[in-house]
Amino acid sequence: MRDKKRIKRILSLIEELWSQNYDMRFFQFCINFTTLINYKDSDPWFYEDDTLIKALKYRMKQLKPNKKTKERC
């Protein structure tokens, strides 16, 4: 049986990412995001939630501003 707590974890990660891309409609956000986890010959339908969580966290790290880069600006 899957852990119910994963739902809130996933939704909070989606909320944080989507709020950084707030101009996108929801399905634009979903489709754009699936390209990040949609590996060759793979279908998001079959991804387990832990794979999704890892991908969401990875994407968040990519979008966080780099302190060194910010200082140079």
N, C-alpha and C positions, 0 to 999 in steps of 0.2 A: 504494500500500500504506500502511496506517495504521501509525503509530508505536507499538510495543509499550509504550513508556514511559508512554503516556497511561493505561494501566490502573492502574498504581501511583499516578499523580497523582490520578486520579478516586477510587480507593478510599481514599486518605489523606484527601481532602477529605470524602468521605462519612463516614469514621470520625470525623473531628473534629466534623462537624455532628451526627451521630447521638449521639455521646457527650454533647453538650450537651442532647440531647432523649432521654436514655436510657430514659425510661419508655415510649416508643413502641415498638410492635412494628415489625419491619423494613418490612412492607408499608404500615403506617400512615405511617411516615416517607417512604417512596417516593411514596405517593399525595399526601400533604400537600406534598411538595416539587414534584411535577409541576405543581401549581397555579401555582407561581412561574414556571415556564418554559412553561406551556401557554397560548400566546397564542390569541386568537380564531381559529377555523377552522384549528387546527393540531393535529397529533398527535405526541406525544413519540416515537413509533416512528421518525419521520423526522428527529429532531434529530441533528446531528453532535456528536461528543464535545467539540469546542471550544466549542459552545454550552452544553453541560452544565457544562463546567469554568468558564466565565464565570458561569453562574447560581449554581453552588456557591460561588464566591468572593464574588459579590455578596451571597448570603445570609449568609455568614460575616461580612462587613463589617457587615451589619445587626444581627447578634447580639453583636458585640463591645461590651463595656461602654464607654460614653463617659466619659473621665476627668473632664470637667467635671461630668457628672451624678453621678458617683460621689463627687466631693468635696462636693457639696451635701448628700448624704444623711447 
